[in-house]
Amino acid sequence: MQRRKFIKQSVQGSIALSLGATVLSCVEPKKTATMKNTTKPVSICTWGFTKANETAGLALENGYNALDAAIKGVAVEEENVKNTTVGKGGAPDREGNVTLDACVMNSNGDAGAVVCVENITNVAALAKVVMEDTPHVMLAAKGAEELAYEKGFVSENLLTENSERAYREWLKTSEYKPIINIENHDTIGMLCMDTNGDIAGACTTSGLSYKMRGRVGDSPIIGSGLFIDNEIGGAAATGMGEEIMKTVGSFLIVELMRQGKSPQEACEEAVQRVVSKNSGYQEFQVAYIAMNKKGETGSYCIHPGFAMMEYKDQKNTRIESDSYIKKS
């Protein structure tokens, strides 16, 4: 019986591999079970990405599960060539190469991530492939890119004319100031709660403008740029990745919510943790968003200027975040 079962599984696997990208292009994202339609969907994301968050919110309303809605939402910015900090059109590294990072987590606690990926626009979707179709959590550079082609992703030149023009202008001074502010926010992190009450998330970025070749920030790091515990809630980060990683900020926020803090209180304490450990916090931005199982949300940052989008009760609202440093 075991031998017969093995042969059957092997044949099924061979058929699936032979179909490849054809299957991928036809399969609709899984939707939530209709019999559990008791929870009002919620979607939040970092910064003022109105269309991205609305896209995710509407997907949730239409029955998409939390992870597929989040990936659908962040894809809006990955494909937005006017956004120089995410996806296609992202600012290159010091050598002129656009490299992308992303991670996802589903409501079961499964995770996938890719780092230093070139030529692939929708890296959040690729991170999901790593999670579902490989035995690994993270793939890097050429390995991740090769997997993308195997799964039907299209190769694209991510360096747009505008980004290349800005890069050549930067080369005149080659001044490296890795400061994150409202003009250079570097990440879209998104958290979604579907109609089953399940929470999942995605985080995707092109990283710091003119970063060192091979630099990876917090965004694709599970526990730093993104963390989900479906029993408690989720959190996502944006800002100076090096500082976020030092405190494993998103994981910290979820653990603080586990201890009974609200999403807002947890975000504030996580920012306080960064500030207390770095006397130079005036020179960089760190910001967090969070959501708990009740659908309550919160956000907080070091410097004024950060905002999150919140889709709730069929309304998509921009919410300005409170900050550790107050407006003068």
KOLPA-952257 format. One record per residue: x, y, z of N, C-alpha, C, CB in turn; residue number from 0. Coordinates in steps of 0.05 Angstrom, whole numbers. Glycine has a CB too. Layout:
N
{{X,Y,Z},{X,Y,Z},{X,Y,Z},{X,Y,Z},NUM}
...
# end
This chain:
328
{{16,-24,0},{0,0,0},{17,25,0},{-19,0,24},0}
{{38,25,16},{56,48,17},{69,53,-10},{78,44,39},1}
{{77,31,-23},{90,33,-50},{70,45,-70},{101,6,-59},2}
{{45,35,-69},{25,45,-88},{20,75,-83},{-1,29,-85},3}
{{18,83,-57},{14,111,-50},{37,128,-60},{10,114,-20},4}
{{61,118,-57},{85,133,-66},{84,138,-96},{111,119,-58},5}
{{78,116,-111},{77,118,-140},{56,138,-149},{71,91,-153},6}
{{32,137,-136},{11,156,-142},{19,185,-137},{-14,150,-126},7}
{{33,190,-114},{42,217,-108},{63,226,-128},{52,219,-80},8}
{{80,208,-136},{102,215,-155},{91,223,-182},{122,192,-158},9}
{{70,208,-191},{58,214,-217},{44,241,-216},{38,192,-224},10}
{{30,246,-193},{16,272,-190},{36,294,-190},{-1,272,-165},11}
{{58,290,-177},{79,311,-176},{91,317,-203},{101,304,-156},12}
{{95,296,-219},{107,299,-245},{88,314,-263},{114,272,-258},13}
{{62,308,-261},{42,322,-277},{42,352,-270},{14,310,-274},14}
{{42,358,-244},{42,386,-235},{66,401,-246},{41,388,-205},15}
{{90,389,-245},{114,402,-254},{113,407,-284},{139,386,-247},16}
{{102,387,-299},{101,390,-328},{82,413,-336},{93,364,-341},17}
{{62,418,-321},{43,439,-327},{55,467,-322},{17,436,-311},18}
{{72,469,-302},{87,493,-296},{71,518,-296},{108,496,-316},19}
{{80,538,-312},{69,565,-311},{40,566,-321},{86,584,-327},20}
{{33,546,-338},{6,545,-348},{-14,543,-326},{2,523,-368},21}
{{-9,525,-307},{-26,522,-284},{-26,547,-267},{-17,498,-267},22}
{{-2,558,-263},{1,582,-246},{-16,605,-256},{29,591,-244},23}
{{-17,608,-282},{-31,631,-293},{-61,628,-292},{-23,636,-322},24}
{{-71,603,-288},{-99,598,-288},{-111,596,-260},{-105,573,-303},25}
{{-95,590,-240},{-105,585,-213},{-112,611,-199},{-84,569,-197},26}
{{-136,612,-189},{-144,635,-173},{-134,632,-145},{-175,638,-174},27}
{{-127,654,-131},{-120,652,-103},{-142,639,-87},{-112,680,-92},28}
{{-135,624,-67},{-155,610,-51},{-172,631,-36},{-142,591,-31},29}
{{-197,626,-35},{-215,644,-20},{-223,631,7},{-241,650,-37},30}
{{-232,648,25},{-239,638,51},{-265,622,50},{-241,661,71},31}
{{-269,605,69},{-293,588,69},{-317,606,75},{-290,566,90},32}
{{-338,603,59},{-361,621,62},{-376,615,87},{-379,619,38},33}
{{-375,590,97},{-391,583,121},{-382,598,146},{-390,554,125},34}
{{-358,611,145},{-348,624,169},{-350,654,167},{-319,616,174},35}
{{-365,664,148},{-366,693,143},{-378,709,166},{-383,698,118},36}
{{-362,712,187},{-372,725,211},{-355,749,219},{-373,706,234},37}
{{-332,752,207},{-313,774,215},{-312,795,193},{-286,762,220},38}
{{-313,820,202},{-309,842,182},{-280,844,175},{-319,869,194},39}
{{-274,843,149},{-245,844,141},{-232,871,147},{-243,838,111},40}
{{-206,869,152},{-190,893,158},{-164,890,143},{-185,896,189},41}
{{-155,913,132},{-128,913,119},{-114,939,127},{-131,911,89},42}
{{-89,937,135},{-73,961,141},{-46,958,127},{-69,965,172},43}
{{-35,981,120},{-8,981,108},{7,1005,116},{-10,979,78},44}
{{34,1003,114},{51,1026,120},{49,1047,99},{81,1016,122},45}
{{51,1072,106},{52,1095,89},{25,1100,75},{74,1093,68},46}
{{24,1119,58},{-2,1127,46},{-7,1113,20},{-2,1157,41},47}
{{-4,1087,19},{-9,1072,-5},{-39,1066,-8},{8,1045,-5},48}
{{-53,1086,-16},{-83,1085,-16},{-93,1062,-34},{-94,1111,-26},49}
{{-84,1061,-59},{-94,1042,-78},{-87,1013,-69},{-83,1047,-106},50}
{{-62,1010,-59},{-54,983,-51},{-71,973,-28},{-24,984,-42},51}
{{-76,990,-8},{-92,980,14},{-121,976,7},{-91,1001,37},52}
{{-132,993,-11},{-159,989,-20},{-162,964,-36},{-168,1013,-37},53}
{{-141,958,-52},{-141,933,-68},{-143,909,-49},{-116,931,-85},54}
{{-127,909,-28},{-128,887,-9},{-155,886,5},{-105,890,12},55}
{{-165,909,14},{-190,909,28},{-213,899,11},{-197,937,36},56}
{{-214,906,-14},{-235,897,-32},{-232,867,-38},{-235,912,-59},57}
{{-207,858,-39},{-203,829,-43},{-214,813,-19},{-172,823,-46},58}
{{-209,824,5},{-220,811,29},{-250,811,28},{-210,826,54},59}
{{-262,833,20},{-291,834,18},{-302,813,-1},{-300,863,10},60}
{{-286,808,-22},{-294,789,-42},{-287,760,-36},{-283,797,-69},61}
{{-277,755,-11},{-273,728,-3},{-245,717,-4},{-290,711,-18},62}
{{-226,734,-12},{-198,725,-13},{-188,720,16},{-179,746,-26},63}
{{-171,700,19},{-159,695,45},{-139,717,51},{-146,668,47},64}
{{-131,719,76},{-114,742,85},{-88,744,70},{-109,739,114},65}
{{-74,722,65},{-48,723,52},{-51,731,23},{-34,697,54},66}
{{-70,719,8},{-73,726,-20},{-81,755,-23},{-93,708,-33},67}
{{-98,765,-5},{-106,794,-6},{-82,812,-1},{-128,799,15},68}
{{-65,805,18},{-41,821,23},{-22,821,0},{-26,811,48},69}
{{-18,798,-13},{0,797,-36},{-12,813,-59},{5,768,-45},70}
{{-38,811,-63},{-51,826,-84},{-48,856,-79},{-81,819,-86},71}
{{-50,864,-54},{-48,892,-47},{-20,903,-51},{-55,897,-18},72}
{{1,890,-41},{28,900,-44},{38,899,-72},{47,884,-26},73}
{{26,882,-89},{33,881,-117},{28,907,-131},{18,858,-131},74}
{{8,922,-122},{2,948,-134},{26,966,-133},{-22,962,-119},75}
{{40,966,-110},{64,983,-108},{89,970,-121},{70,989,-79},76}
{{90,944,-121},{112,930,-135},{112,937,-164},{111,900,-131},77}
{{88,941,-175},{85,947,-204},{83,977,-210},{60,933,-214},78}
{{84,993,-189},{82,1022,-193},{110,1034,-198},{69,1035,-168},79}
{{116,1040,-223},{143,1049,-230},{149,1077,-219},{146,1050,-260},80}
{{129,1091,-209},{133,1117,-197},{143,1115,-168},{108,1134,-198},81}
{{140,1091,-156},{149,1086,-129},{178,1077,-131},{131,1065,-114},82}
{{196,1093,-122},{225,1087,-124},{236,1071,-101},{241,1113,-127},83}
{{218,1060,-84},{227,1045,-61},{216,1017,-59},{220,1060,-36},84}
{{200,1009,-79},{187,983,-79},{186,973,-108},{159,984,-66},85}
{{194,948,-112},{189,935,-138},{202,948,-162},{160,934,-143},86}
{{189,946,-185},{199,957,-210},{201,987,-208},{182,949,-234},87}
{{224,999,-215},{228,1027,-212},{242,1034,-186},{202,1042,-214},88}
{{247,1014,-170},{262,1019,-145},{290,1030,-150},{263,994,-128},89}
{{300,1046,-131},{326,1057,-134},{347,1034,-132},{332,1078,-111},90}
{{368,1036,-148},{388,1015,-149},{408,1016,-126},{403,1016,-175},91}
{{426,997,-124},{448,998,-105},{470,1014,-116},{457,969,-98},92}
{{493,1015,-103},{515,1032,-111},{526,1025,-138},{537,1030,-91},93}
{{522,999,-147},{532,991,-173},{511,993,-195},{541,962,-171},94}
{{488,1004,-188},{467,1008,-208},{448,985,-212},{480,1014,-234},95}
{{448,965,-194},{431,942,-196},{407,945,-177},{446,916,-190},96}
{{383,941,-188},{359,941,-171},{355,913,-160},{334,950,-187},97}
{{355,910,-134},{351,884,-121},{328,887,-101},{377,874,-106},98}
{{311,867,-100},{287,868,-84},{287,846,-63},{262,864,-102},99}
{{273,853,-40},{270,835,-18},{240,833,-10},{287,844,7},100}
{{232,810,0},{204,808,9},{201,784,27},{185,806,-16},101}
{{179,785,43},{172,761,58},{142,760,62},{186,761,86},102}
{{131,737,68},{103,733,74},{100,714,97},{87,722,49},103}
{{78,716,112},{71,697,132},{41,692,130},{79,707,161},104}
{{33,667,133},{4,661,132},{-6,656,160},{-1,636,115},105}
{{-32,650,162},{-45,647,188},{-37,622,203},{-74,648,185},106}
{{-24,603,189},{-14,579,202},{14,582,213},{-14,556,182},107}
{{26,605,209},{53,609,219},{74,602,199},{57,594,244},108}
{{66,594,175},{85,588,154},{97,614,143},{72,571,131},109}
{{122,613,133},{135,637,123},{152,631,99},{152,650,145},110}
{{155,652,83},{172,650,59},{185,677,55},{157,641,35},111}
{{210,677,44},{224,702,39},{243,699,16},{238,711,65},112}
{{249,722,3},{269,723,-18},{285,749,-13},{257,723,-47},113}
{{311,747,-20},{329,771,-16},{347,774,-41},{346,768,9},114}
{{354,799,-46},{373,806,-67},{364,795,-94},{401,795,-61},115}
{{338,797,-100},{328,786,-125},{328,807,-147},{299,775,-121},116}
{{339,801,-170},{339,818,-193},{319,808,-214},{367,821,-205},117}
{{309,826,-230},{293,820,-254},{265,809,-249},{308,800,-270},118}
{{256,807,-224},{230,797,-218},{215,819,-203},{231,771,-201},119}
{{191,827,-212},{177,849,-200},{161,841,-175},{157,861,-221},120}
{{146,820,-177},{127,812,-155},{141,792,-136},{101,799,-167},121}
{{159,803,-120},{175,786,-102},{159,776,-78},{199,801,-93},122}
{{137,790,-71},{120,780,-49},{107,754,-58},{99,801,-41},123}
{{97,753,-82},{86,729,-93},{107,707,-95},{73,734,-121},124}
{{132,714,-102},{153,695,-103},{160,684,-75},{179,708,-115},125}
{{158,701,-55},{163,692,-27},{142,671,-19},{162,716,-7},126}
{{117,674,-29},{97,654,-24},{104,628,-37},{69,664,-34},127}
{{115,629,-61},{124,605,-75},{145,590,-58},{135,611,-103},128}
{{164,605,-48},{184,593,-30},{171,579,-7},{204,615,-20},129}
{{152,592,5},{138,581,29},{123,555,22},{119,602,40},130}
{{109,555,-1},{91,533,-7},{103,511,-23},{67,544,-22},131}
{{123,518,-40},{133,498,-59},{162,489,-55},{131,509,-87},132}
{{174,498,-33},{201,489,-26},{202,481,3},{222,511,-33},133}
{{223,467,11},{226,460,39},{240,482,56},{242,435,42},134}
{{244,506,43},{259,527,56},{241,551,63},{281,536,37},135}
{{252,568,79},{239,593,86},{249,617,69},{242,599,116},136}
{{276,616,63},{287,639,49},{306,629,26},{303,656,68},137}
{{303,643,3},{321,638,-19},{333,665,-27},{307,625,-43},138}
{{358,665,-37},{372,690,-43},{380,691,-73},{396,693,-26},139}
{{381,715,-83},{394,722,-108},{386,703,-131},{424,723,-105},140}
{{406,692,-144},{402,675,-168},{385,651,-162},{429,666,-179},141}
{{388,639,-139},{371,616,-132},{342,623,-132},{379,605,-105},142}
{{335,646,-120},{307,655,-120},{297,662,-148},{304,679,-101},143}
{{315,675,-163},{307,683,-190},{302,658,-208},{329,700,-203},144}
{{319,638,-205},{315,613,-221},{289,600,-214},{338,594,-216},145}
{{282,600,-188},{256,589,-179},{233,604,-192},{254,589,-149},146}
{{236,630,-193},{215,647,-205},{210,639,-234},{223,677,-203},147}
{{231,635,-249},{228,628,-277},{215,600,-280},{255,628,-292},148}
{{223,582,-262},{211,555,-262},{181,556,-258},{224,537,-241},149}
{{172,576,-243},{144,579,-236},{128,598,-254},{141,588,-207},150}
{{141,607,-275},{127,623,-295},{129,653,-291},{99,616,-295},151}
{{145,663,-272},{149,692,-269},{164,703,-293},{164,699,-243},152}
{{159,728,-301},{171,740,-325},{195,757,-317},{150,757,-340},153}
{{216,755,-332},{240,771,-327},{235,799,-338},{265,759,-341},154}
{{241,819,-321},{238,847,-329},{262,864,-320},{212,859,-316},155}
{{267,884,-335},{288,903,-327},{275,922,-306},{299,920,-352},156}
{{285,920,-282},{272,936,-260},{282,965,-259},{278,922,-234},157}
{{304,971,-273},{315,998,-272},{301,1015,-293},{346,997,-277},158}
{{284,1033,-285},{270,1050,-303},{287,1074,-311},{243,1060,-291},159}
{{279,1088,-332},{294,1112,-341},{297,1132,-319},{280,1124,-365},160}
{{275,1137,-304},{276,1157,-282},{296,1148,-260},{248,1161,-270},161}
{{295,1123,-252},{313,1113,-232},{342,1114,-241},{306,1085,-223},162}
{{346,1107,-266},{374,1108,-277},{384,1137,-278},{375,1095,-305},163}
{{366,1156,-285},{374,1184,-286},{382,1194,-258},{351,1201,-298},164}
{{366,1186,-238},{372,1194,-211},{398,1182,-201},{349,1187,-192},165}
{{402,1157,-209},{427,1143,-201},{451,1157,-213},{426,1114,-211},166}
{{450,1165,-238},{473,1178,-250},{478,1205,-237},{468,1182,-281},167}
{{457,1218,-229},{460,1243,-214},{474,1238,-187},{433,1257,-210},168}
{{466,1216,-174},{478,1209,-148},{507,1203,-151},{463,1185,-136},169}
{{515,1191,-174},{543,1183,-178},{562,1207,-178},{545,1168,-204},170}
{{551,1231,-183},{568,1255,-184},{581,1260,-156},{552,1279,-193},171}
{{567,1253,-135},{578,1257,-108},{581,1231,-93},{559,1275,-92},172}
{{565,1211,-101},{565,1184,-88},{563,1187,-57},{591,1169,-95},173}
{{547,1206,-48},{544,1210,-20},{524,1190,-9},{535,1240,-14},174}
{{532,1176,11},{515,1154,22},{504,1163,49},{532,1128,25},175}
{{478,1168,49},{464,1176,73},{439,1158,76},{456,1206,73},176}
{{442,1136,90},{420,1117,93},{399,1126,113},{430,1090,100},177}
{{386,1149,107},{366,1160,125},{339,1155,113},{371,1190,130},178}
{{321,1145,129},{294,1140,120},{276,1163,129},{283,1113,130},179}
{{262,1175,110},{243,1196,118},{218,1194,100},{257,1224,114},180}
{{202,1214,101},{176,1212,87},{180,1211,57},{159,1236,94},181}
{{203,1221,46},{208,1219,18},{221,1193,10},{225,1242,9},182}
{{233,1179,29},{248,1154,22},{240,1133,42},{279,1160,24},183}
{{215,1124,39},{204,1107,60},{210,1077,57},{175,1110,62},184}
{{217,1068,34},{231,1042,29},{215,1017,32},{252,1041,47},185}
{{191,1016,41},{177,991,46},{147,994,45},{186,979,73},186}
{{133,973,35},{105,970,41},{102,944,56},{87,970,15},187}
{{92,947,81},{85,924,97},{55,924,100},{99,925,125},188}
{{42,901,97},{13,900,98},{4,877,115},{2,897,69},189}
{{-17,882,132},{-30,862,148},{-59,860,141},{-26,869,179},190}
{{-69,835,138},{-97,832,131},{-111,812,149},{-99,822,102},191}
{{-136,818,156},{-153,799,170},{-177,793,152},{-163,810,198},192}
{{-180,767,146},{-202,759,127},{-228,754,142},{-193,735,111},193}
{{-248,745,127},{-274,741,139},{-276,717,158},{-295,737,117},194}
{{-255,701,158},{-253,679,177},{-240,688,203},{-238,656,166},195}
{{-230,713,203},{-216,723,227},{-187,715,227},{-229,713,251},196}
{{-177,704,204},{-149,697,202},{-132,721,194},{-145,673,183},197}
{{-107,722,204},{-89,744,198},{-65,734,183},{-80,759,224},198}
{{-56,749,163},{-32,743,148},{-20,769,139},{-38,724,124},199}
{{4,768,127},{17,793,119},{38,789,98},{29,807,143},200}
{{47,812,87},{68,813,67},{84,838,70},{57,811,38},201}
{{110,837,64},{127,860,65},{146,859,42},{143,860,93},202}
{{148,881,27},{164,881,2},{178,908,-2},{147,874,-22},203}
{{202,907,-13},{219,932,-15},{241,929,-35},{230,939,13},204}
{{251,952,-44},{276,952,-59},{299,961,-41},{274,970,-84},205}
{{293,966,-16},{314,972,3},{324,1001,1},{337,954,0},206}
{{345,1006,16},{357,1033,16},{367,1041,-11},{379,1035,37},207}
{{362,1066,-19},{373,1076,-44},{404,1076,-43},{363,1105,-50},208}
{{416,1066,-64},{445,1066,-67},{459,1051,-44},{455,1095,-68},209}
{{446,1030,-34},{458,1013,-13},{482,998,-24},{437,993,-3},210}
{{498,987,-6},{520,970,-14},{509,945,-27},{537,963,11},211}
{{524,935,-47},{517,911,-61},{513,888,-41},{538,904,-82},212}
{{490,875,-42},{485,853,-24},{472,860,3},{510,839,-18},213}
{{467,886,8},{455,894,33},{426,884,34},{456,925,36},214}
{{419,873,58},{392,864,63},{383,877,89},{390,833,65},215}
{{360,890,89},{349,903,112},{330,884,127},{335,928,105},216}
{{312,897,142},{293,881,159},{270,869,143},{282,899,180},217}
{{263,881,121},{237,875,107},{233,845,102},{236,889,82},218}
{{253,830,92},{248,801,87},{254,783,111},{264,793,63},219}
{{261,795,133},{269,779,157},{245,774,174},{292,793,172},220}
{{237,749,177},{214,742,193},{220,749,222},{208,711,191},221}
{{202,764,234},{206,774,262},{216,803,263},{225,756,276},222}
{{228,812,242},{237,840,240},{218,856,223},{266,841,229},223}
{{218,852,197},{200,867,180},{171,859,182},{209,864,152},224}
{{167,834,190},{139,823,191},{138,800,210},{130,814,163},225}
{{116,798,225},{112,774,242},{82,771,247},{127,776,269},226}
{{73,746,245},{45,739,249},{42,716,269},{31,732,222},227}
{{25,719,288},{16,697,305},{-14,698,305},{28,698,334},228}
{{-27,680,291},{-56,682,286},{-72,680,312},{-64,660,268},229}
{{-61,671,334},{-75,671,359},{-75,699,372},{-62,651,378},230}
{{-56,715,364},{-52,741,376},{-56,765,357},{-24,743,388},231}
{{-41,765,335},{-43,787,316},{-18,788,299},{-47,813,330},232}
{{-13,811,287},{11,814,270},{22,842,271},{3,807,241},233}
{{46,845,261},{59,871,260},{78,873,236},{76,876,286},234}
{{83,897,226},{101,902,204},{116,927,210},{86,903,177},235}
{{140,929,197},{158,952,203},{166,966,177},{183,942,218},236}
{{175,990,180},{187,1005,159},{207,1024,171},{166,1020,142},237}
{{226,1033,155},{247,1051,165},{274,1040,164},{240,1058,194},238}
{{292,1048,182},{319,1039,182},{321,1010,190},{336,1057,200},239}
{{325,993,170},{324,964,175},{345,954,195},{328,950,149},240}
{{368,966,194},{390,958,212},{381,961,241},{415,974,207},241}
{{366,982,248},{357,986,275},{333,968,282},{349,1015,279},242}
{{316,963,263},{293,946,268},{302,917,273},{273,946,243},243}
{{322,908,259},{332,881,263},{345,877,291},{353,875,242},244}
{{357,898,301},{370,896,327},{351,890,350},{386,921,333},245}
{{326,897,347},{306,892,368},{284,873,359},{293,919,376},246}
{{288,861,335},{268,842,324},{240,854,328},{270,814,337},247}
{{236,878,317},{213,895,324},{186,883,321},{214,919,309},248}
{{180,870,298},{153,860,293},{147,837,312},{150,851,264},249}
{{166,819,317},{162,798,336},{157,809,364},{186,779,337},250}
{{172,830,371},{169,842,397},{140,853,401},{189,865,400},251}
{{130,866,380},{103,877,382},{82,855,387},{96,893,357},252}
{{84,833,372},{65,811,376},{67,800,404},{70,789,355},253}
{{91,797,414},{95,787,441},{83,806,462},{124,781,447},254}
{{86,832,457},{74,852,475},{44,850,475},{84,880,468},255}
{{33,845,451},{3,842,450},{-5,816,464},{-6,841,420},256}
{{12,796,463},{6,771,477},{4,776,507},{28,750,471},257}
{{20,795,516},{20,801,545},{-3,819,553},{46,815,552},258}
{{-19,827,533},{-43,842,539},{-43,871,529},{-47,842,568},259}
{{-21,880,517},{-21,908,507},{-37,910,482},{8,917,502},260}
{{-49,934,478},{-63,939,453},{-43,942,430},{-80,965,456},261}
{{-51,941,405},{-33,945,383},{-19,972,385},{-48,944,357},262}
{{-33,993,393},{-21,1019,396},{0,1019,418},{-42,1040,402},263}
{{-6,1008,441},{13,1007,463},{38,991,455},{0,995,488},264}
{{34,969,441},{56,952,433},{74,966,413},{46,926,420},265}
{{63,981,394},{79,996,375},{96,1017,389},{61,1009,353},266}
{{83,1031,408},{97,1052,422},{121,1040,438},{78,1066,441},267}
{{117,1018,451},{138,1006,467},{161,996,449},{128,983,484},268}
{{154,986,425},{175,977,406},{192,1000,397},{162,963,383},269}
{{180,1023,391},{195,1047,383},{212,1056,407},{176,1069,374},270}
{{201,1056,431},{216,1063,454},{241,1046,457},{199,1061,480},271}
{{239,1020,451},{261,1002,452},{284,1010,433},{252,973,446},272}
{{276,1018,409},{296,1028,390},{310,1053,400},{283,1033,362},273}
{{294,1072,409},{304,1097,419},{323,1094,442},{281,1116,426},274}
{{316,1076,460},{332,1072,485},{359,1059,479},{317,1055,504},275}
{{361,1046,456},{386,1032,450},{403,1046,429},{379,1004,440},276}
{{394,1069,420},{410,1083,400},{408,1113,404},{401,1076,371},277}
{{430,1125,413},{430,1154,419},{427,1171,393},{455,1162,434},278}
{{431,1158,370},{429,1173,345},{402,1171,331},{450,1164,326},279}
{{382,1164,347},{355,1160,335},{344,1185,321},{336,1151,356},280}
{{355,1208,327},{345,1233,313},{351,1232,283},{358,1258,326},281}
{{370,1215,275},{379,1215,248},{366,1194,230},{409,1209,247},282}
{{347,1178,240},{334,1159,223},{305,1155,232},{349,1132,224},283}
{{289,1143,215},{261,1137,221},{257,1107,225},{243,1147,198},284}
{{241,1100,244},{230,1073,248},{201,1076,253},{245,1057,271},285}
{{185,1059,241},{156,1060,245},{144,1032,244},{142,1078,224},286}
{{123,1028,260},{110,1002,261},{80,1005,258},{116,988,288},287}
{{68,984,247},{39,981,247},{32,954,259},{26,983,218},288}
{{8,951,271},{1,926,284},{-29,923,284},{11,925,313},289}
{{-38,897,286},{-66,890,287},{-69,866,305},{-77,884,258},290}
{{-90,866,321},{-95,843,338},{-120,827,328},{-100,851,368},291}
{{-127,806,342},{-148,788,333},{-176,801,334},{-148,763,349},292}
{{-178,822,349},{-203,837,350},{-207,855,326},{-205,852,376},293}
{{-186,858,310},{-186,877,288},{-178,905,296},{-214,877,276},294}
{{-169,908,321},{-159,933,331},{-131,938,318},{-157,934,362},295}
{{-125,963,312},{-100,970,299},{-85,992,314},{-105,978,270},296}
{{-59,995,307},{-43,1016,319},{-19,1021,302},{-35,1008,348},297}
{{-7,1044,306},{18,1051,293},{33,1072,309},{13,1062,264},298}
{{59,1073,305},{76,1092,320},{103,1094,305},{80,1084,350},299}
{{116,1117,309},{141,1122,295},{159,1140,311},{136,1134,267},300}
{{184,1143,302},{203,1161,316},{197,1190,308},{232,1153,310},301}
{{197,1195,282},{194,1222,272},{166,1227,262},{214,1228,251},302}
{{155,1251,263},{130,1258,251},{131,1253,221},{121,1287,257},303}
{{108,1248,209},{107,1245,180},{98,1218,170},{134,1251,168},304}
{{99,1198,188},{90,1171,180},{60,1168,183},{105,1150,198},305}
{{49,1153,165},{20,1147,166},{15,1119,157},{4,1167,148},306}
{{-7,1108,166},{-15,1081,156},{-43,1084,143},{-15,1060,178},307}
{{-49,1066,125},{-75,1063,113},{-90,1041,128},{-74,1057,82},308}
{{-116,1046,132},{-133,1026,145},{-159,1022,130},{-139,1034,175},309}
{{-164,998,121},{-189,991,108},{-206,976,128},{-185,974,82},310}
{{-228,988,136},{-246,976,156},{-274,986,151},{-236,983,185},311}
{{-293,969,154},{-321,976,150},{-325,988,122},{-331,995,172},312}
{{-311,977,103},{-313,985,75},{-304,1014,70},{-341,982,65},313}
{{-288,1024,88},{-276,1051,85},{-246,1049,86},{-287,1070,107},314}
{{-233,1063,68},{-203,1063,67},{-193,1090,77},{-193,1057,38},315}
{{-181,1091,100},{-174,1116,114},{-144,1118,119},{-189,1118,140},316}
{{-134,1142,114},{-106,1148,121},{-105,1158,150},{-95,1170,102},317}
{{-88,1145,166},{-86,1152,194},{-58,1162,200},{-94,1128,212},318}
{{-56,1187,208},{-30,1198,215},{-21,1186,242},{-31,1229,217},319}
{{4,1177,243},{14,1164,267},{25,1184,287},{35,1144,260},320}
{{21,1178,312},{35,1193,333},{65,1186,332},{22,1187,361},321}
{{81,1204,343},{110,1199,341},{124,1205,367},{122,1216,319},322}
{{147,1193,371},{163,1197,395},{174,1226,396},{187,1177,395},323}
{{184,1235,373},{192,1263,370},{168,1278,360},{217,1267,351},324}
{{160,1298,375},{135,1313,368},{142,1335,348},{122,1325,393},325}
{{121,1343,333},{124,1365,315},{131,1391,330},{98,1369,298},326}
{{149,1406,318},{157,1431,332},{136,1453,327},{185,1440,322},327}
# end
